[in-house]
């Protein structure tokens, strides 16, 4: 297993990628990483903040951010928390109070939450080269993928949730399915590394990508939400000219110059997580300058005492809202900064060029 020269200290050469002009100084990067670590429970769980809930997707996002800073042991504890508390059907519940596995506050199981473990596990492996970790997590990744694919619909889209009584949702969300697309490609990368071919997964990711690219009617209409705008790009389903055209089409609707990205139009509310994710999507399309501008625009959300970031800001009222300093907002910002800084594991996971694509279906021709 490889380790950083000085885990967790962004002032060392191993984490220079977390320093970005107008976004993070070395001291600020170290403070943000320490802020996430301060929230992490001893058992590895990373809730939104202490006293709030943990959901599996945001838990993974925060763990990935820790790996960008060389905090590999803390990140591994987060992934082992998932392995220990995975349900028999391969899923996790949607929310646990303060990360307590015995205090479930939402007993639904959401497919994009469940799938995201594959993204985090592959990112951690690329950051550490730890084959033992990959072997240990492979059963959890397999079980999670199989849970998700049981909710794939005939059109390729992924039903967004299974209720606690076992009832599957057949409705699909574009954002969730785009995140699942990314996760399935990371799962295929893990399978390739282990030399365990998964042809069913290859077919599934191809069908899902085709649905995202060519069949918007197969998804619930959530076009008011910025995530539905950029997630097909962030999740790697749209690339090249298609990706750039989609970003340009929604730019004026969602981006508030100097403040960040609206969560939903027309509400006068910008959010840090959506802004950082858009920056990551921009970086993936080769638009690093615009990505940097977006990240610089949300520094008004930074809390100087903790190094964490407020969830959002209502600009009509000049008010921070909600008053929550969330680990996943900080995590998404660190990942975007790491990509812009050339952190190889983060670039490989979100750049997409090194991830398996799966098999495209014989369906309607490309436009």
C-alpha positions as CSV (number, residue, x, y, z in Angstrom):
1,X,0.0,0.0,0.0
2,X,1.4,3.4,-0.9
3,X,1.1,6.3,1.5
4,X,1.5,10.0,1.3
5,X,4.7,11.6,2.6
6,X,2.7,13.5,5.2
7,X,-0.9,12.4,5.3
8,X,-3.4,15.2,5.7
9,X,-1.0,18.1,5.3
10,X,-1.7,20.0,2.1
11,X,1.5,22.0,2.5
12,X,3.6,19.0,1.5
13,X,4.3,18.3,-2.2
14,X,1.9,15.3,-2.0
15,X,-1.1,17.6,-1.7
16,X,0.0,20.7,-3.7
17,X,-3.1,20.0,-5.9
18,X,-5.3,21.3,-3.1
19,X,-3.9,24.8,-3.4
20,X,-5.7,27.0,-5.9
21,X,-5.5,30.7,-6.5
22,X,-8.5,32.5,-5.1
23,X,-10.0,29.3,-3.7
24,X,-7.6,27.6,-1.2
25,X,-4.3,28.5,0.3
26,X,-2.2,25.7,1.9
27,X,-3.5,26.7,5.3
28,X,-7.1,26.9,4.2
29,X,-6.9,23.5,2.5
30,X,-5.5,21.9,5.6
31,X,-8.3,23.5,7.7
32,X,-11.0,22.2,5.4
33,X,-9.6,18.7,5.5
34,X,-9.4,18.9,9.3
35,X,-13.0,20.1,9.4
36,X,-14.2,16.9,7.7
37,X,-12.0,14.8,10.0
38,X,-13.5,16.5,13.0
39,X,-17.0,15.3,11.9
40,X,-16.0,11.8,11.2
41,X,-17.0,9.3,13.9
42,X,-14.6,6.9,15.4
43,X,-16.3,4.0,13.5
44,X,-15.6,5.7,10.2
45,X,-19.1,7.2,9.6
46,X,-19.1,10.8,8.1
47,X,-22.5,12.5,8.7
48,X,-23.4,15.8,7.1
49,X,-22.4,17.3,10.4
50,X,-22.5,16.0,13.9
51,X,-26.1,15.5,15.1
52,X,-27.4,15.4,11.5
53,X,-27.8,12.3,9.3
54,X,-25.5,10.3,7.2
55,X,-26.5,9.3,3.7
56,X,-24.3,6.8,1.8
57,X,-23.7,9.1,-1.2
58,X,-22.4,12.1,0.7
59,X,-20.5,9.8,3.1
60,X,-18.5,8.5,0.0
61,X,-18.1,12.1,-1.3
62,X,-16.4,13.2,1.9
63,X,-14.3,10.0,2.0
64,X,-13.0,10.7,-1.5
65,X,-12.1,14.3,-0.4
66,X,-10.0,12.8,2.4
67,X,-8.1,10.7,-0.1
68,X,-7.2,13.8,-2.1
69,X,-5.4,15.1,1.0
70,X,-3.6,11.8,1.7
71,X,-5.9,10.9,4.6
72,X,-6.1,7.4,3.4
73,X,-6.6,5.7,6.7
74,X,-9.6,7.9,7.5
75,X,-11.0,7.3,4.0
76,X,-10.6,3.5,4.4
77,X,-12.5,3.6,7.7
78,X,-15.3,5.3,5.9
79,X,-15.5,2.5,3.3
80,X,-15.2,-0.2,5.8
81,X,-18.2,1.3,7.6
82,X,-20.2,0.7,4.5
83,X,-18.9,-2.9,4.2
84,X,-19.9,-3.6,7.8
85,X,-23.4,-2.2,7.5
86,X,-24.4,-3.3,4.0
87,X,-27.9,-4.9,4.0
88,X,-28.5,-8.4,2.8
89,X,-29.8,-7.2,-0.5
90,X,-26.6,-5.2,-1.2
91,X,-28.0,-1.8,-0.3
92,X,-27.9,0.8,2.5
93,X,-30.7,2.8,4.0
94,X,-31.0,6.4,2.7
95,X,-30.3,8.0,6.1
96,X,-28.8,7.2,9.5
97,X,-29.0,9.6,12.4
98,X,-25.5,11.0,13.1
99,X,-24.1,8.0,11.2
100,X,-25.4,5.5,13.8
101,X,-26.2,2.3,11.9
102,X,-28.8,1.3,14.5
103,X,-30.7,4.6,14.2
104,X,-32.2,4.6,10.7
105,X,-34.3,7.7,9.8
106,X,-35.1,6.8,6.2
107,X,-35.6,3.2,5.4
108,X,-35.8,3.6,1.7
109,X,-32.8,2.5,-0.4
110,X,-31.9,4.9,-3.2
111,X,-30.1,3.5,-6.2
112,X,-27.6,6.3,-6.8
113,X,-26.8,6.3,-3.1
114,X,-26.1,2.6,-3.2
115,X,-24.1,2.6,-6.5
116,X,-21.7,5.4,-5.4
117,X,-19.5,3.1,-3.3
118,X,-17.9,1.9,-6.6
119,X,-16.7,5.4,-7.4
120,X,-15.2,5.8,-3.9
121,X,-13.6,2.4,-3.8
122,X,-12.0,2.9,-7.3
123,X,-10.8,6.4,-6.3
124,X,-9.3,5.0,-3.1
125,X,-7.5,2.2,-4.9
126,X,-6.0,4.6,-7.4
127,X,-4.9,6.8,-4.6
128,X,-3.3,4.0,-2.6
129,X,-2.6,1.0,-4.9
130,X,-3.9,-1.1,-2.0
131,X,-4.9,-4.5,-3.6
132,X,-5.9,-5.9,-0.2
133,X,-8.4,-3.1,0.2
134,X,-9.8,-3.8,-3.3
135,X,-10.2,-7.5,-2.5
136,X,-11.9,-6.7,0.8
137,X,-14.4,-4.2,-0.8
138,X,-15.1,-6.2,-4.0
139,X,-18.0,-8.2,-2.5
140,X,-19.7,-5.0,-1.3
141,X,-19.3,-3.4,-4.7
142,X,-20.7,-6.4,-6.4
143,X,-23.7,-6.7,-4.1
144,X,-24.4,-2.9,-4.5
145,X,-24.3,-3.1,-8.3
146,X,-26.6,-6.1,-8.4
147,X,-29.1,-4.3,-6.2
148,X,-29.0,-1.3,-8.5
149,X,-29.4,-3.3,-11.7
150,X,-32.4,-5.1,-10.4
151,X,-34.1,-1.7,-10.6
152,X,-33.0,-1.0,-14.2
153,X,-36.0,-0.5,-16.5
154,X,-36.4,-1.9,-20.0
155,X,-35.5,1.4,-21.5
156,X,-32.1,1.5,-19.7
157,X,-33.0,4.1,-17.0
158,X,-32.6,3.2,-13.3
159,X,-35.6,3.2,-11.0
160,X,-34.7,5.7,-8.2
161,X,-35.6,3.8,-5.0
162,X,-36.9,0.7,-3.4
163,X,-39.2,1.3,-0.4
164,X,-38.7,-0.4,2.9
165,X,-41.6,-2.9,2.1
166,X,-39.7,-3.9,-1.0
167,X,-41.8,-2.0,-3.5
168,X,-39.5,-0.8,-6.4
169,X,-39.9,2.7,-7.9
170,X,-40.1,2.5,-11.7
171,X,-39.7,6.2,-12.1
172,X,-36.2,7.3,-13.0
173,X,-34.3,10.5,-12.1
174,X,-31.9,11.9,-14.6
175,X,-29.5,13.1,-12.0
176,X,-29.6,9.8,-10.1
177,X,-29.2,7.7,-13.2
178,X,-26.3,9.9,-14.4
179,X,-24.5,9.3,-11.1
180,X,-25.3,5.5,-11.4
181,X,-23.8,5.6,-14.9
182,X,-20.5,6.9,-13.5
183,X,-20.6,4.4,-10.7
184,X,-21.1,1.4,-13.1
185,X,-18.1,2.5,-15.1
186,X,-16.0,2.6,-11.9
187,X,-17.4,-0.8,-11.0
188,X,-16.3,-2.1,-14.4
189,X,-12.8,-0.7,-13.8
190,X,-12.6,-2.5,-10.5
191,X,-13.7,-5.7,-12.3
192,X,-11.1,-5.3,-15.0
193,X,-8.4,-4.7,-12.3
194,X,-9.4,-8.0,-10.7
195,X,-9.7,-9.7,-14.1
196,X,-13.3,-10.7,-13.4
197,X,-15.3,-9.7,-16.5
198,X,-18.9,-8.5,-15.9
199,X,-20.7,-8.6,-19.3
200,X,-24.1,-7.9,-17.8
201,X,-22.7,-4.7,-16.3
202,X,-21.3,-3.7,-19.7
203,X,-24.6,-4.1,-21.3
204,X,-26.4,-2.3,-18.4
205,X,-24.1,0.8,-18.5
206,X,-24.4,1.0,-22.3
207,X,-28.2,0.9,-22.1
208,X,-28.2,3.5,-19.4
209,X,-26.0,5.9,-21.3
210,X,-28.1,5.6,-24.4
211,X,-31.2,6.5,-22.3
212,X,-29.5,9.5,-20.8
213,X,-28.2,10.7,-24.2
214,X,-31.2,10.0,-26.4
215,X,-34.4,9.5,-24.4
216,X,-35.2,12.3,-21.9
217,X,-38.8,11.1,-21.9
218,X,-37.7,8.1,-19.9
219,X,-36.9,10.3,-16.9
220,X,-39.1,12.4,-14.6
221,X,-39.1,16.1,-15.6
222,X,-36.8,17.8,-13.1
223,X,-35.4,20.4,-15.5
224,X,-35.8,23.2,-12.9
225,X,-32.9,21.7,-10.9
226,X,-29.4,22.5,-11.9
227,X,-28.2,18.9,-11.2
228,X,-30.4,17.7,-14.0
229,X,-28.6,20.2,-16.2
230,X,-24.9,19.3,-15.5
231,X,-25.1,15.7,-14.1
232,X,-25.2,14.0,-17.5
233,X,-21.9,15.7,-18.1
234,X,-20.5,15.0,-14.6
235,X,-21.5,11.4,-14.8
236,X,-19.8,10.9,-18.1
237,X,-22.8,10.1,-20.3
238,X,-22.3,13.3,-22.3
239,X,-18.9,14.2,-23.5
240,X,-17.2,16.3,-26.1
241,X,-19.4,18.7,-28.1
242,X,-22.6,17.3,-26.6
243,X,-21.3,18.1,-23.1
244,X,-20.2,21.6,-24.0
245,X,-23.5,22.3,-25.8
246,X,-25.5,21.2,-22.8
247,X,-23.5,23.4,-20.4
248,X,-23.8,26.4,-22.6
249,X,-27.6,25.9,-23.0
250,X,-28.2,26.1,-19.3
251,X,-25.5,28.6,-18.2
252,X,-27.6,31.8,-18.0
253,X,-30.5,30.0,-16.3
254,X,-28.5,28.5,-13.5
255,X,-25.2,30.4,-13.0
256,X,-25.4,33.7,-10.9
257,X,-22.1,35.5,-11.7
258,X,-20.0,36.1,-8.6
259,X,-22.2,34.0,-6.3
260,X,-22.4,30.4,-7.7
261,X,-25.0,28.1,-9.1
262,X,-28.7,28.0,-8.4
263,X,-30.0,24.8,-6.9
264,X,-33.4,25.3,-8.7
265,X,-34.8,28.0,-10.9
266,X,-36.2,30.6,-10.3
267,X,-35.3,30.5,-6.6
268,X,-32.7,33.1,-5.6
269,X,-30.6,30.5,-3.8
270,X,-27.1,29.4,-4.8
271,X,-25.5,26.3,-3.3
272,X,-22.0,25.3,-2.7
273,X,-22.3,21.6,-3.6
274,X,-23.9,22.2,-6.9
275,X,-21.4,24.9,-7.7
276,X,-18.4,22.7,-7.0
277,X,-19.9,19.8,-9.0
278,X,-20.5,22.1,-11.9
279,X,-16.8,23.2,-11.7
280,X,-15.9,19.5,-11.8
281,X,-18.1,19.0,-14.9
282,X,-16.5,22.0,-16.5
283,X,-13.0,20.7,-15.8
284,X,-14.0,17.4,-17.4
285,X,-15.0,19.2,-20.6
286,X,-11.7,21.1,-20.8
287,X,-13.1,24.4,-19.4
288,X,-10.7,24.8,-16.5
289,X,-10.9,28.6,-16.6
290,X,-14.7,28.7,-16.2
291,X,-14.4,26.0,-13.5
292,X,-11.9,28.2,-11.6
293,X,-14.3,31.1,-11.8
294,X,-17.1,29.1,-10.4
295,X,-15.0,27.9,-7.4
296,X,-13.8,31.4,-6.7
297,X,-17.4,32.7,-6.8
298,X,-18.4,30.5,-3.8
299,X,-15.8,31.5,-1.3
300,X,-18.4,33.7,0.4
301,X,-19.8,30.4,1.6
302,X,-16.6,29.5,3.5
303,X,-16.7,29.5,7.3
304,X,-13.3,30.9,8.4
305,X,-13.6,29.2,11.8
306,X,-14.1,25.6,10.7
307,X,-12.9,25.7,7.1
308,X,-16.2,24.1,6.1
309,X,-18.7,25.6,3.7
310,X,-22.3,26.7,4.2
311,X,-24.8,24.7,2.1
312,X,-26.3,27.8,0.4
313,X,-27.0,31.5,0.2
314,X,-30.3,33.3,-0.5
315,X,-29.0,36.3,-2.4
316,X,-32.3,38.3,-2.4
317,X,-32.3,38.3,1.4
318,X,-28.5,38.3,1.9
319,X,-28.9,35.3,4.1
320,X,-27.0,32.1,4.6
321,X,-29.5,29.2,4.4
322,X,-29.7,26.6,5.7
323,X,-27.3,27.3,8.4
324,X,-25.5,24.0,7.9
325,X,-21.8,23.4,7.4
326,X,-21.8,20.2,5.6
327,X,-19.0,17.7,5.0
328,X,-20.2,16.9,1.5
329,X,-20.1,20.6,0.4
330,X,-16.5,20.8,1.6
331,X,-15.9,17.4,0.0
332,X,-17.2,18.4,-3.4
333,X,-15.1,21.5,-3.4
334,X,-11.9,19.6,-2.5
335,X,-12.6,17.1,-5.3
336,X,-13.0,19.9,-7.8
337,X,-9.8,21.6,-6.6
338,X,-8.0,18.3,-6.8
339,X,-9.0,17.8,-10.4
340,X,-8.0,21.3,-11.4
341,X,-4.7,20.7,-9.5
342,X,-4.0,17.5,-11.5
343,X,-4.5,14.9,-8.7
344,X,-4.1,11.8,-10.8
345,X,-6.7,9.5,-9.0
346,X,-9.4,12.3,-9.1
347,X,-8.6,13.1,-12.7
348,X,-8.9,9.5,-13.7
349,X,-12.2,9.0,-11.9
350,X,-13.9,12.1,-13.1
351,X,-12.1,12.6,-16.4
352,X,-13.7,9.4,-17.6
353,X,-11.2,8.6,-20.5
354,X,-9.7,5.8,-18.5
355,X,-13.0,4.2,-17.4
356,X,-14.6,1.3,-19.3
357,X,-17.6,2.4,-21.4
358,X,-19.5,-0.8,-21.6
359,X,-21.5,-1.8,-24.7
360,X,-23.8,0.5,-26.5
361,X,-27.1,-1.0,-27.5
362,X,-28.4,-1.5,-31.0
363,X,-31.1,1.1,-30.7
364,X,-31.8,4.4,-32.4
365,X,-28.8,5.9,-34.3
366,X,-26.8,8.8,-32.9
367,X,-27.8,12.2,-33.9
